[in-house]
Amino acid sequence: MKHCFLIDMDGVLYHGDAVLEGATRFVSRIPPPRRLFVTNNPIRSPENVAHKLSQMGFADIDETQVLTSAEATANWLLRQKPGFRYFAVGAEGLHEALRKHGAEDSEAADFVVVGEGPGIDFNSLTTAINLIIGRGARLVSTNPDATVDATAGGQHVVVPGGGALVAPFEVATGRKAIVIGKPEPLLYEMAMRRLGASPSDCIMIGDRPDTDILGAQRLGMRTALVRTGRFAPGELLPDGVRDPDWDAGSLSELETLLTNSI
Ligand SMILES: [Mg+2]
């Protein structure tokens, strides 16, 4: 089998609404059946993400090439319990993904799902902890990021990520959440099923050593770090992350490195 590429987006293909150098050309060189755009961000739907990529100038994009942590969460719940009932706290992209496979039920949910983005408040936390403590619902988190980068009024801001938002539910119940997104394996396993690929077929391209690269290494994928996002050129890798197979300053540079080595 030929190589498949799992590609993180924010910090690899774009920052906010700005496309990064070499990104559209790099993506155009990979046939659509051998690429999947994967993101820990559950806020936008795959259709919405595909539309954004197309608007930015990426060619031949559709929603089947996009896997979000919300979609992966909904699929994982379906595999655990077909017809599952859920109570969700998070943005519209999460609710949309869950509605496709399950039924919302704030009184007898099997799962409490906490996602990144707006949604948490005193009432939703109260409902959730009573479902978990009182009815044995399992706590599930879309992604473990402590913080994420965002833009507000044209300014860069740091906002709480999925890990920060699920923390109050864990503290209140004393239960640890099942985490779907990177660096945990479930999102990547779903990505491989979608591509019909095994870890040795896959090359993961990401900008974060602690999530993108670490999660892929744990599963035995090859990895490419692109230092255009959270992680600057020259910065040392955090403890516990091995050197990636490719380490590039940009996607243009990665294209050259890959052309010479695979
Ligand atoms: Mg990223």
Residues whose N, C-alpha, C, O or C-beta is under 5 A from the ligand:
A	BS01	MG	D8 M9 D10 G11 D207 G229
